[in-house]
Amino acid sequence: MAQRSTAIARPILRPPQEVAWRKDLLGYRPVRWLVRQRWLQFALILPNLFVFTIVIMAGFLGTPIGAKNFAIIFVWIVWWALLILVLVPFGARIWCAMCPIPAVGEWMQRRAFILWKPKTFGLARKWPKGLRNLWVANFGFASIALTSAVLTTRPIVTGAVLLGLVIIAAVTHLVFERRTFCRYLCPVGGFLGLYSMAAPVEVRRVDAEVCRQCQFKACFRGSTEASLRVGGVGGYGCPNFEFPGAPMERNTYCLLCTECIKACPYENITIRTRPFFQDLQVEKGRKLDEAYKAFIMLGAAIMYSIVMLGPWGRIKDWANFTSFSGLLLYAAIFLGSILVAAPALHLVFTWLSRVFAGGSRPDLKKLFVDYAYTLVPLGLAGWIAFSFSFVLPNISYALSVLSDPFGWGWDLFGTKGYPWTPYAPHLLPYIQVPTLLLGLVLSIKVGSRWGIPLPGKTSPHPPRPGGRSSPSLHTWQV
């Protein structure tokens, strides 16, 4: 096996019915060359780290007026718009490949910015087994979401939170192995993983037999001197503890860092395009912590719409922490809605679906978890619709703060005086309503595929939860 040539043929396995959708992007030589370069990720991170540094400095040193501060405008309008409208729906977790938050810690851990080194720095301890899930990240996101009215309007709070995440990530990299922070702690990573299942791109193995025969498992363990004698350009084991050759069947935890591609001595891992929402058909790997992320994200999008877009001034005051009693009441309503009410409502309809299906009844917990993934299209559509409501009216602020990032009166690019210009506010309902309807239709379509045949009925698909009650379940639940 160790003498196998790196020039082996790379069979591309495409189901005949999906040839039009599935393209091997590494089949294009320029793309293949670029992805195999060790400097690629560093080149993606460096400009983001520069912007990130300005964001933190502006947060602490700049004007407290949010609309005039680079930190607020470029994080919560520009970056968020790119993330939720472009990067996640079309690029899965591509942001994780260029995110500056874990970069410093990872560079210290690897003792290198670009080059591959076989030995790392730090204690390399394993994360506690009982915490190898998304629960910490879920509650971290819920806590940040609770303070969003303050976080997105007060620069110093944004700067402090982002700097705190960098410090936590750096310490985690020095104490624990690989990107433990990204896998189990990052409050952003959880929802990126959830919605990356919708994206039309994936990193997957090419030939299952090559992976079965491989003695190195370099995609998971990292390159070794022995594997490099066979092939590969030197890569670390998957930073997020995934095993592409196992195989990896979902995008949920793939950071698109391409280390597995660089490490594989047989060039047996590739990047492919595929149909949207493909991962929602994969039953393996579904868990309760991921299901709760679906409730948190959809619930938070609804609550944000009520708080930030609604006419209720008192709720806005509570969300802005104007009084301690108001804060407690708002926290109870917000956290109760996304952590208790949404899952409870889901549980009721799940139970009803199980009862109405009759005949073979799957485990209620499994049904509860499975159904939660049908909320992914609706949740993503909800965030896209909500984001349009503040991105289009406020994106024009980006031009003025680009010239005067700290609010100190600079005019670096001659755009400081660019006036606030809401773009197409009259079109917002015509953008948001179709977006939400599309998400609802896709959620119903996904749920309708998971059917238990009702008594006397047969199904061409393997038994899955839901049956004919699925469409009505999700329609009434929404």
TIBAKE-521176 format. One line per field, with one value per residue (C-alpha): residue number from 1; x, y, z negated; residue in three letters. Coordinates in nm, 3 decimals. Layout:
BEGIN
resi = c(NUM; ...)
x = c(X; ...)
y = c(Y; ...)
z = c(Z; ...)
resn = c(ALA; ...)
// end
This chain:
BEGIN
resi = c(1; 2; 3; 4; 5; 6; 7; 8; 9; 10; 11; 12; 13; 14; 15; 16; 17; 18; 19; 20; 21; 22; 23; 24; 25; 26; 27; 28; 29; 30; 31; 32; 33; 34; 35; 36; 37; 38; 39; 40; 41; 42; 43; 44; 45; 46; 47; 48; 49; 50; 51; 52; 53; 54; 55; 56; 57; 58; 59; 60; 61; 62; 63; 64; 65; 66; 67; 68; 69; 70; 71; 72; 73; 74; 75; 76; 77; 78; 79; 80; 81; 82; 83; 84; 85; 86; 87; 88; 89; 90; 91; 92; 93; 94; 95; 96; 97; 98; 99; 100; 101; 102; 103; 104; 105; 106; 107; 108; 109; 110; 111; 112; 113; 114; 115; 116; 117; 118; 119; 120; 121; 122; 123; 124; 125; 126; 127; 128; 129; 130; 131; 132; 133; 134; 135; 136; 137; 138; 139; 140; 141; 142; 143; 144; 145; 146; 147; 148; 149; 150; 151; 152; 153; 154; 155; 156; 157; 158; 159; 160; 161; 162; 163; 164; 165; 166; 167; 168; 169; 170; 171; 172; 173; 174; 175; 176; 177; 178; 179; 180; 181; 182; 183; 184; 185; 186; 187; 188; 189; 190; 191; 192; 193; 194; 195; 196; 197; 198; 199; 200; 201; 202; 203; 204; 205; 206; 207; 208; 209; 210; 211; 212; 213; 214; 215; 216; 217; 218; 219; 220; 221; 222; 223; 224; 225; 226; 227; 228; 229; 230; 231; 232; 233; 234; 235; 236; 237; 238; 239; 240; 241; 242; 243; 244; 245; 246; 247; 248; 249; 250; 251; 252; 253; 254; 255; 256; 257; 258; 259; 260; 261; 262; 263; 264; 265; 266; 267; 268; 269; 270; 271; 272; 273; 274; 275; 276; 277; 278; 279; 280; 281; 282; 283; 284; 285; 286; 287; 288; 289; 290; 291; 292; 293; 294; 295; 296; 297; 298; 299; 300; 301; 302; 303; 304; 305; 306; 307; 308; 309; 310; 311; 312; 313; 314; 315; 316; 317; 318; 319; 320; 321; 322; 323; 324; 325; 326; 327; 328; 329; 330; 331; 332; 333; 334; 335; 336; 337; 338; 339; 340; 341; 342; 343; 344; 345; 346; 347; 348; 349; 350; 351; 352; 353; 354; 355; 356; 357; 358; 359; 360; 361; 362; 363; 364; 365; 366; 367; 368; 369; 370; 371; 372; 373; 374; 375; 376; 377; 378; 379; 380; 381; 382; 383; 384; 385; 386; 387; 388; 389; 390; 391; 392; 393; 394; 395; 396; 397; 398; 399; 400; 401; 402; 403; 404; 405; 406; 407; 408; 409; 410; 411; 412; 413; 414; 415; 416; 417; 418; 419; 420; 421; 422; 423; 424; 425; 426; 427; 428; 429; 430; 431; 432; 433; 434; 435; 436; 437; 438; 439; 440; 441; 442; 443; 444; 445; 446; 447; 448; 449; 450; 451; 452; 453; 454; 455; 456; 457; 458; 459; 460; 461; 462; 463; 464; 465; 466; 467; 468; 469; 470; 471; 472; 473; 474; 475; 476; 477; 478)
x = c(0.000; 0.283; 0.415; 0.092; 0.140; -0.016; -0.109; -0.386; -0.709; -0.960; -1.298; -1.577; -1.885; -2.201; -2.550; -2.684; -2.992; -2.782; -2.504; -2.623; -2.594; -2.275; -1.955; -1.611; -1.457; -1.109; -1.145; -1.054; -0.675; -0.656; -0.899; -0.717; -0.382; -0.517; -0.684; -0.364; -0.157; -0.067; -0.086; -0.451; -0.615; -0.362; -0.437; -0.809; -0.763; -0.512; -0.739; -1.019; -0.783; -0.690; -1.057; -1.124; -0.847; -0.997; -1.336; -1.203; -1.008; -1.314; -1.524; -1.301; -1.162; -1.420; -1.735; -2.014; -2.263; -2.335; -2.424; -2.088; -1.872; -1.694; -1.746; -2.124; -2.172; -1.917; -1.996; -2.373; -2.463; -2.185; -2.044; -2.384; -2.529; -2.245; -2.273; -2.647; -2.732; -2.434; -2.171; -2.389; -2.661; -2.409; -2.075; -2.166; -1.905; -1.663; -1.655; -1.492; -1.201; -1.130; -1.253; -0.995; -1.130; -0.948; -0.656; -0.415; -0.469; -0.433; -0.111; 0.035; -0.081; 0.073; 0.383; 0.338; 0.136; 0.148; 0.382; 0.281; 0.468; 0.429; 0.447; 0.211; 0.244; 0.020; -0.123; -0.339; -0.590; -0.914; -1.238; -1.454; -1.665; -1.986; -1.945; -1.877; -2.193; -2.345; -2.506; -2.240; -2.247; -2.628; -2.647; -2.365; -2.560; -2.880; -2.697; -2.556; -2.894; -3.052; -2.821; -2.846; -3.024; -2.727; -2.463; -2.565; -2.590; -2.308; -1.959; -1.777; -1.997; -1.927; -1.553; -1.552; -1.746; -1.526; -1.204; -1.336; -1.401; -1.044; -0.902; -1.123; -1.027; -0.654; -0.663; -0.869; -0.617; -0.329; -0.506; -0.708; -0.637; -0.718; -1.006; -1.198; -1.327; -1.480; -1.637; -1.786; -1.774; -1.814; -2.161; -2.155; -2.029; -2.342; -2.582; -2.330; -2.318; -2.696; -2.759; -2.455; -2.663; -2.856; -2.555; -2.490; -2.124; -1.957; -1.620; -1.642; -1.434; -1.422; -1.365; -1.482; -1.249; -0.940; -1.037; -1.099; -0.755; -0.571; -0.341; -0.259; -0.602; -0.418; -0.742; -0.818; -0.476; -0.275; 0.021; 0.320; 0.658; 0.528; 0.214; 0.410; 0.632; 0.314; 0.151; -0.005; 0.147; 0.144; -0.176; -0.307; -0.570; -0.919; -0.920; -1.287; -1.248; -1.426; -1.318; -1.386; -1.293; -1.533; -1.726; -1.834; -2.192; -2.297; -2.157; -2.244; -1.892; -1.680; -1.489; -1.385; -1.027; -0.911; -0.654; -0.791; -0.735; -0.377; -0.312; -0.466; -0.183; -0.416; -0.598; -0.917; -1.101; -1.267; -1.502; -1.829; -2.141; -2.474; -2.847; -2.957; -3.059; -2.902; -2.784; -3.136; -3.190; -2.908; -3.043; -2.707; -2.572; -2.894; -2.885; -3.091; -2.836; -2.852; -3.231; -3.236; -3.019; -3.300; -3.550; -3.313; -3.242; -3.602; -3.727; -3.460; -3.548; -3.913; -3.825; -3.585; -3.858; -4.092; -3.836; -3.648; -3.915; -4.232; -4.409; -4.383; -4.160; -4.179; -4.032; -3.751; -3.677; -3.662; -3.427; -3.199; -3.162; -3.317; -3.426; -3.333; -3.691; -3.746; -3.431; -3.547; -3.888; -3.738; -3.490; -3.774; -3.981; -3.694; -3.523; -3.854; -3.973; -3.669; -3.562; -3.898; -4.202; -4.072; -3.950; -4.270; -4.489; -4.276; -4.315; -4.695; -4.718; -4.463; -4.674; -4.990; -4.816; -4.711; -5.065; -5.233; -4.986; -5.107; -4.955; -4.580; -4.485; -4.119; -3.960; -4.096; -3.750; -3.622; -3.929; -3.883; -3.522; -3.593; -3.876; -3.659; -3.442; -3.743; -3.728; -3.389; -3.525; -3.783; -3.530; -3.278; -3.550; -3.659; -3.308; -3.268; -3.600; -3.519; -3.173; -3.312; -3.518; -3.213; -2.946; -3.119; -3.217; -2.877; -2.605; -2.534; -2.371; -2.082; -1.950; -1.923; -1.763; -1.518; -1.364; -1.407; -1.397; -1.351; -1.580; -1.283; -1.356; -1.129; -1.215; -0.975; -1.155; -1.369; -1.695; -1.738; -2.018; -2.217; -2.571; -2.782; -2.978; -3.231; -3.231; -3.562; -3.758; -4.082; -3.971; -3.905; -4.247; -4.208; -3.871; -3.953; -4.291; -4.174; -3.860; -4.063; -4.311; -4.025; -3.879; -4.219; -4.270; -3.921; -3.975; -4.300; -4.136; -3.850; -4.088; -4.316; -4.030; -4.001; -4.313; -4.428; -4.673; -5.019; -5.203; -5.281; -5.041; -4.702; -4.411; -4.135; -3.896; -3.751; -3.972; -3.927; -4.123; -4.415; -4.651; -4.934; -4.957; -4.625; -4.758; -5.038; -4.799; -4.558; -4.825; -5.001; -4.677; -4.553)
y = c(0.000; 0.238; 0.207; 0.312; 0.594; 0.934; 0.928; 0.674; 0.742; 0.944; 0.777; 1.029; 0.854; 1.031; 0.887; 0.882; 1.086; 1.367; 1.409; 1.757; 1.875; 1.700; 1.852; 1.764; 2.108; 1.961; 1.823; 2.174; 2.202; 2.565; 2.492; 2.172; 2.353; 2.635; 2.410; 2.210; 2.518; 2.546; 2.926; 2.932; 2.944; 3.197; 3.419; 3.400; 3.470; 3.757; 4.027; 3.924; 3.947; 4.300; 4.404; 4.221; 4.416; 4.743; 4.627; 4.562; 4.890; 5.082; 4.912; 5.029; 5.355; 5.481; 5.686; 5.533; 5.622; 5.288; 5.428; 5.607; 5.322; 5.070; 4.788; 4.806; 4.864; 4.615; 4.334; 4.349; 4.476; 4.407; 4.083; 3.952; 4.023; 3.837; 3.548; 3.483; 3.591; 3.449; 3.245; 3.002; 2.930; 2.881; 2.807; 2.600; 2.671; 2.853; 3.137; 2.898; 2.857; 3.230; 3.320; 3.524; 3.435; 3.098; 3.197; 3.322; 3.019; 2.779; 2.943; 2.908; 2.548; 2.460; 2.676; 2.799; 3.037; 2.835; 2.537; 2.194; 2.069; 1.719; 1.833; 2.081; 2.305; 2.289; 2.036; 1.869; 1.742; 1.583; 1.773; 1.611; 1.336; 1.459; 1.798; 1.667; 1.818; 2.156; 2.230; 2.478; 2.649; 2.651; 2.829; 3.060; 3.164; 3.202; 3.429; 3.644; 3.652; 3.773; 4.076; 4.144; 4.480; 4.605; 4.412; 4.545; 4.911; 4.969; 4.944; 4.874; 4.570; 4.435; 4.490; 4.325; 4.018; 3.962; 4.010; 3.771; 3.507; 3.545; 3.495; 3.193; 3.042; 3.099; 2.942; 2.649; 2.584; 2.574; 2.344; 2.114; 1.943; 2.073; 2.322; 2.220; 2.577; 2.562; 2.221; 2.258; 2.619; 2.870; 3.029; 3.102; 2.761; 2.580; 2.764; 2.768; 2.390; 2.360; 2.574; 2.448; 2.136; 2.348; 2.452; 2.313; 2.228; 1.949; 1.793; 1.416; 1.110; 0.996; 0.620; 0.427; 0.135; 0.357; 0.481; 0.129; 0.015; 0.324; 0.249; 0.612; 0.771; 1.099; 1.293; 1.231; 1.175; 1.417; 1.360; 1.154; 1.096; 0.760; 0.909; 1.190; 0.934; 0.816; 1.153; 1.464; 1.804; 1.785; 1.848; 1.840; 1.594; 1.738; 2.030; 1.965; 1.592; 1.474; 1.164; 1.229; 0.874; 0.713; 0.858; 1.206; 1.238; 1.585; 1.938; 2.007; 1.995; 2.042; 2.373; 2.364; 2.421; 2.166; 2.008; 1.663; 1.731; 1.834; 1.536; 1.256; 1.067; 0.931; 1.252; 1.072; 1.366; 1.630; 1.927; 1.878; 2.070; 1.905; 1.983; 2.222; 2.072; 1.737; 1.670; 1.678; 1.338; 1.187; 1.028; 0.930; 1.177; 1.350; 1.446; 1.631; 1.912; 1.984; 1.967; 2.229; 2.453; 2.447; 2.564; 2.832; 2.974; 2.980; 3.112; 3.382; 3.499; 3.536; 3.713; 3.949; 4.042; 4.123; 4.321; 4.506; 4.548; 4.560; 4.873; 4.781; 5.041; 4.881; 4.554; 4.749; 4.918; 4.581; 4.446; 4.748; 4.682; 5.012; 4.858; 4.549; 4.432; 4.482; 4.283; 3.992; 3.992; 4.011; 3.731; 3.512; 3.577; 3.545; 3.240; 3.080; 3.116; 2.967; 2.710; 2.594; 2.707; 2.628; 2.275; 2.212; 2.309; 2.090; 1.802; 1.835; 1.820; 1.540; 1.338; 1.409; 1.302; 0.978; 0.914; 0.988; 0.771; 0.460; 0.123; 0.124; 0.401; 0.502; 0.618; 0.963; 1.105; 0.994; 1.139; 1.464; 1.495; 1.395; 1.642; 1.925; 1.908; 1.990; 2.336; 2.406; 2.549; 2.763; 2.882; 2.980; 3.157; 3.338; 3.469; 3.573; 3.760; 3.925; 4.027; 4.204; 4.423; 4.595; 4.536; 4.720; 5.025; 5.055; 4.923; 5.277; 5.354; 5.130; 5.390; 5.665; 5.453; 5.308; 5.656; 5.736; 5.402; 5.553; 5.852; 6.087; 6.304; 6.122; 6.102; 5.835; 5.754; 6.063; 5.893; 6.027; 6.257; 5.989; 6.027; 5.754; 5.611; 5.334; 5.105; 4.976; 4.980; 4.959; 4.624; 4.458; 4.284; 4.151; 4.003; 3.876; 3.711; 3.493; 3.404; 3.285; 3.099; 2.924; 2.820; 2.690; 2.491; 2.341; 2.246; 2.073; 1.900; 1.774; 1.651; 1.478; 1.249; 1.099; 0.889; 0.585; 0.401; 0.419; 0.094; -0.070; 0.159; 0.092; 0.327; 0.313; 0.461; 0.304; 0.364; 0.716; 0.923; 1.135; 0.967; 1.164; 1.378; 1.554; 1.837; 1.921; 1.892; 2.149; 2.378; 2.402; 2.418; 2.716)
z = c(0.000; -0.086; 0.271; 0.434; 0.682; 0.625; 0.993; 0.938; 1.118; 0.921; 0.988; 0.941; 0.805; 0.925; 0.896; 1.254; 1.164; 1.015; 1.272; 1.367; 1.006; 0.898; 1.031; 0.901; 0.856; 0.816; 1.165; 1.278; 1.257; 1.139; 0.855; 0.766; 0.761; 0.546; 0.287; 0.239; 0.154; -0.214; -0.203; -0.091; -0.433; -0.563; -0.263; -0.345; -0.716; -0.694; -0.543; -0.778; -1.073; -0.966; -0.950; -1.277; -1.449; -1.331; -1.458; -1.810; -1.815; -1.694; -1.958; -2.241; -2.102; -1.855; -1.888; -2.099; -1.824; -1.658; -1.314; -1.301; -1.430; -1.208; -1.462; -1.454; -1.082; -0.951; -1.194; -1.227; -0.880; -0.627; -0.772; -0.875; -0.529; -0.359; -0.606; -0.606; -0.251; -0.063; -0.246; -0.443; -0.183; 0.099; -0.068; -0.377; -0.648; -0.419; -0.674; -0.922; -0.680; -0.696; -1.045; -1.242; -1.589; -1.628; -1.404; -1.672; -1.891; -1.600; -1.484; -1.834; -1.854; -1.517; -1.569; -1.215; -1.003; -0.681; -0.686; -0.808; -1.114; -1.256; -1.620; -1.781; -2.086; -2.391; -2.632; -2.363; -2.615; -2.508; -2.560; -2.833; -2.684; -2.845; -2.673; -2.323; -2.185; -2.104; -2.439; -2.552; -2.211; -2.217; -2.551; -2.444; -2.136; -2.339; -2.584; -2.306; -2.134; -2.457; -2.460; -2.087; -2.122; -2.324; -2.134; -1.793; -1.897; -2.147; -1.998; -2.323; -2.389; -2.041; -2.087; -2.430; -2.314; -2.008; -2.206; -2.468; -2.202; -2.072; -2.422; -2.490; -2.154; -2.217; -2.563; -2.434; -2.156; -2.407; -2.650; -2.424; -2.095; -1.749; -1.711; -2.020; -2.043; -1.696; -1.748; -2.095; -2.214; -1.931; -1.952; -1.579; -1.468; -1.583; -1.356; -1.070; -1.093; -1.106; -0.800; -0.608; -0.544; -0.296; -0.090; 0.261; 0.191; -0.002; -0.086; -0.045; 0.034; 0.396; 0.387; 0.080; 0.154; 0.151; -0.196; -0.321; -0.208; -0.328; -0.621; -0.701; -0.759; -0.709; -0.660; -1.028; -1.184; -0.973; -0.743; -0.849; -0.689; -0.565; -0.409; -0.245; -0.070; 0.100; 0.166; 0.025; -0.040; -0.419; -0.609; -0.964; -1.077; -1.053; -1.300; -1.379; -1.454; -1.139; -0.945; -0.573; -0.481; -0.732; -0.538; -0.638; -0.516; -0.630; -0.617; -0.980; -1.118; -0.805; -0.823; -0.455; -0.569; -0.305; -0.539; -0.454; -0.084; -0.151; -0.377; -0.167; 0.004; 0.273; 0.369; 0.277; 0.119; 0.330; 0.326; 0.513; 0.594; 0.518; 0.482; 0.207; -0.131; -0.043; -0.399; -0.536; -0.376; -0.587; -0.903; -1.050; -1.302; -1.404; -1.770; -2.029; -2.070; -1.697; -1.708; -1.982; -1.766; -1.507; -1.772; -1.903; -1.559; -1.437; -1.771; -1.783; -1.431; -1.536; -1.861; -1.684; -1.438; -1.727; -1.929; -1.655; -1.389; -1.596; -1.726; -2.096; -2.258; -2.602; -2.470; -2.303; -2.639; -2.812; -2.544; -2.587; -2.960; -3.067; -3.398; -3.593; -3.629; -3.255; -3.183; -3.396; -3.230; -2.882; -2.961; -3.085; -2.772; -2.525; -2.672; -2.763; -2.405; -2.232; -2.492; -2.630; -2.432; -2.082; -2.173; -2.372; -2.077; -1.853; -2.097; -2.096; -1.717; -1.705; -1.947; -1.746; -1.427; -1.594; -1.718; -1.384; -1.193; -1.374; -1.295; -1.345; -1.585; -1.616; -1.937; -2.033; -2.100; -1.761; -1.595; -1.789; -1.672; -1.313; -1.273; -1.408; -1.096; -0.882; -1.041; -0.881; -0.551; -0.733; -0.989; -0.724; -0.525; -0.842; -0.904; -0.541; -0.548; -0.880; -0.760; -0.453; -0.689; -0.833; -0.568; -0.284; -0.492; -0.664; -0.433; -0.310; -0.648; -0.540; -0.295; -0.555; -0.831; -0.579; -0.553; -0.923; -1.112; -1.459; -1.418; -1.462; -1.161; -0.913; -0.543; -0.415; -0.090; -0.041; -0.143; -0.497; -0.387; -0.207; -0.340; -0.492; -0.200; -0.258; 0.044; 0.179; -0.149; 0.050; 0.191; -0.144; -0.172; 0.182; 0.087; -0.259; -0.197; 0.097; -0.101; -0.398; -0.179; -0.001; -0.337; -0.450; -0.130; -0.153; -0.519; -0.431; -0.136; -0.351; -0.619; -0.372; -0.266; -0.613; -0.614; -0.805; -0.585; -0.740; -0.802; -0.469; -0.280; -0.133; -0.080; 0.182; -0.078; -0.392; -0.698; -0.827; -1.074; -0.972; -0.735; -0.575; -0.887; -0.807; -0.588; -0.829; -1.122; -0.987; -0.848; -1.186; -1.380; -1.177)
resn = c(MET; ALA; GLN; ARG; SER; THR; ALA; ILE; ALA; ARG; PRO; ILE; LEU; ARG; PRO; PRO; GLN; GLU; VAL; ALA; TRP; ARG; LYS; ASP; LEU; LEU; GLY; TYR; ARG; PRO; VAL; ARG; TRP; LEU; VAL; ARG; GLN; ARG; TRP; LEU; GLN; PHE; ALA; LEU; ILE; LEU; PRO; ASN; LEU; PHE; VAL; PHE; THR; ILE; VAL; ILE; MET; ALA; GLY; PHE; LEU; GLY; THR; PRO; ILE; GLY; ALA; LYS; ASN; PHE; ALA; ILE; ILE; PHE; VAL; TRP; ILE; VAL; TRP; TRP; ALA; LEU; LEU; ILE; LEU; VAL; LEU; VAL; PRO; PHE; GLY; ALA; ARG; ILE; TRP; CYS; ALA; MET; CYS; PRO; ILE; PRO; ALA; VAL; GLY; GLU; TRP; MET; GLN; ARG; ARG; ALA; PHE; ILE; LEU; TRP; LYS; PRO; LYS; THR; PHE; GLY; LEU; ALA; ARG; LYS; TRP; PRO; LYS; GLY; LEU; ARG; ASN; LEU; TRP; VAL; ALA; ASN; PHE; GLY; PHE; ALA; SER; ILE; ALA; LEU; THR; SER; ALA; VAL; LEU; THR; THR; ARG; PRO; ILE; VAL; THR; GLY; ALA; VAL; LEU; LEU; GLY; LEU; VAL; ILE; ILE; ALA; ALA; VAL; THR; HIS; LEU; VAL; PHE; GLU; ARG; ARG; THR; PHE; CYS; ARG; TYR; LEU; CYS; PRO; VAL; GLY; GLY; PHE; LEU; GLY; LEU; TYR; SER; MET; ALA; ALA; PRO; VAL; GLU; VAL; ARG; ARG; VAL; ASP; ALA; GLU; VAL; CYS; ARG; GLN; CYS; GLN; PHE; LYS; ALA; CYS; PHE; ARG; GLY; SER; THR; GLU; ALA; SER; LEU; ARG; VAL; GLY; GLY; VAL; GLY; GLY; TYR; GLY; CYS; PRO; ASN; PHE; GLU; PHE; PRO; GLY; ALA; PRO; MET; GLU; ARG; ASN; THR; TYR; CYS; LEU; LEU; CYS; THR; GLU; CYS; ILE; LYS; ALA; CYS; PRO; TYR; GLU; ASN; ILE; THR; ILE; ARG; THR; ARG; PRO; PHE; PHE; GLN; ASP; LEU; GLN; VAL; GLU; LYS; GLY; ARG; LYS; LEU; ASP; GLU; ALA; TYR; LYS; ALA; PHE; ILE; MET; LEU; GLY; ALA; ALA; ILE; MET; TYR; SER; ILE; VAL; MET; LEU; GLY; PRO; TRP; GLY; ARG; ILE; LYS; ASP; TRP; ALA; ASN; PHE; THR; SER; PHE; SER; GLY; LEU; LEU; LEU; TYR; ALA; ALA; ILE; PHE; LEU; GLY; SER; ILE; LEU; VAL; ALA; ALA; PRO; ALA; LEU; HIS; LEU; VAL; PHE; THR; TRP; LEU; SER; ARG; VAL; PHE; ALA; GLY; GLY; SER; ARG; PRO; ASP; LEU; LYS; LYS; LEU; PHE; VAL; ASP; TYR; ALA; TYR; THR; LEU; VAL; PRO; LEU; GLY; LEU; ALA; GLY; TRP; ILE; ALA; PHE; SER; PHE; SER; PHE; VAL; LEU; PRO; ASN; ILE; SER; TYR; ALA; LEU; SER; VAL; LEU; SER; ASP; PRO; PHE; GLY; TRP; GLY; TRP; ASP; LEU; PHE; GLY; THR; LYS; GLY; TYR; PRO; TRP; THR; PRO; TYR; ALA; PRO; HIS; LEU; LEU; PRO; TYR; ILE; GLN; VAL; PRO; THR; LEU; LEU; LEU; GLY; LEU; VAL; LEU; SER; ILE; LYS; VAL; GLY; SER; ARG; TRP; GLY; ILE; PRO; LEU; PRO; GLY; LYS; THR; SER; PRO; HIS; PRO; PRO; ARG; PRO; GLY; GLY; ARG; SER; SER; PRO; SER; LEU; HIS; THR; TRP; GLN; VAL)
// end
